[in-house]
């Protein structure tokens, strides 16, 4: 399993190096941002539906002196997931618009 993980990491690194050397890193960034925009838009309701109950459970655990540490960890995790769910899609839409406005020349593309 570790060898497979190392193979995948090596292949991703090879693709990134080849794209950077040929000047096509901009197209890769555009494709990645478009994929992330679709993913965050589709997962927004699921992330919120999971984060809010976990925030409540963490607050209930925080009230107990024996489980305070675990309650704080659950609440912090839920807050991070909630922040990503709420701030992720607007940021990615803004970044997608900036790429459309300025082009992919920012990332070393020759076009």
C-alpha positions in Angstrom: 0.0 0.0 0.0 2.9 2.3 0.8 4.5 1.6 -2.6 1.2 2.5 -4.3 1.0 5.8 -2.5 4.6 6.6 -3.4 3.9 5.7 -7.0 0.9 8.1 -7.1 2.9 10.9 -5.4 5.7 10.4 -7.9 3.3 10.5 -10.9 1.7 13.7 -9.6 5.1 15.3 -9.1 6.2 14.2 -12.6 3.1 15.7 -14.2 3.5 19.0 -12.3 7.2 19.2 -13.3 6.5 18.5 -16.9 3.6 21.0 -17.0 5.9 23.7 -15.3 8.7 23.1 -17.8 6.4 23.2 -20.8 4.5 26.3 -19.6 1.2 24.6 -19.2 0.8 25.0 -15.5 -1.9 27.7 -16.0 -4.2 25.2 -17.7 -3.8 22.8 -14.9 -4.7 25.5 -12.4 -7.8 26.5 -14.3 -9.0 22.9 -14.5 -8.3 22.4 -10.8 -10.2 25.5 -9.8 -13.1 24.5 -11.9 -13.2 21.1 -10.3 -13.0 22.6 -6.8 -15.9 25.0 -7.6 -18.1 22.1 -8.6 -17.1 20.1 -5.6 -17.7 22.8 -3.0 -21.0 23.8 -4.6 -22.2 20.2 -4.4 -20.9 19.5 -0.9 -22.0 22.8 0.7 -25.3 21.4 2.2 -23.7 18.2 3.3 -20.9 20.0 5.1 -23.3 22.3 6.9 -25.6 19.4 7.8 -22.7 17.6 9.4 -20.9 20.6 11.1 -23.9 22.1 12.9 -24.9 19.0 14.9 -21.2 18.3 15.7 -20.9 21.8 17.0 -23.8 21.2 19.3 -22.4 17.8 20.4 -19.0 19.4 21.1 -20.7 22.2 23.2 -22.5 19.5 25.2 -19.2 17.6 25.7 -17.5 20.8 26.7 -19.9 21.1 29.6 -18.5 17.9 31.2 -15.3 18.3 33.1 -14.1 14.8 32.0 -14.7 15.4 28.3 -13.8 19.0 28.0 -10.7 18.3 25.8 -12.6 16.1 23.4 -15.5 18.7 23.3 -13.1 21.5 22.4 -11.6 19.4 19.6 -15.0 18.5 18.2 -16.1 22.1 18.3 -12.9 23.3 16.6 -13.2 20.7 13.9 -16.9 21.6 13.3 -16.0 25.3 13.1 -13.3 24.6 10.5 -15.7 22.5 8.4 -18.3 25.2 8.7 -15.9 27.9 7.7 -14.7 25.9 4.7 -18.4 25.2 3.7 -19.3 28.9 3.9 -16.2 30.6 2.6 -14.9 28.0 0.1 -17.4 28.5 -2.7 -17.3 32.3 -2.8 -13.5 32.3 -2.7 -13.3 29.8 -5.5 -15.8 31.7 -7.6 -13.8 34.9 -7.1 -10.6 33.1 -8.0 -12.2 31.6 -11.1 -13.3 35.1 -12.2 -9.7 36.5 -11.6 -8.3 33.7 -13.7 -10.8 34.6 -16.5 -10.0 38.3 -16.2 -6.2 38.1 -16.0 -5.7 34.9 -17.8 -3.4 32.0 -16.9 -0.3 34.0 -17.6 0.1 34.5 -13.8 1.2 30.8 -13.6 3.8 30.8 -16.3 1.7 30.0 -19.3 3.2 31.2 -22.6 -0.2 32.0 -24.2 
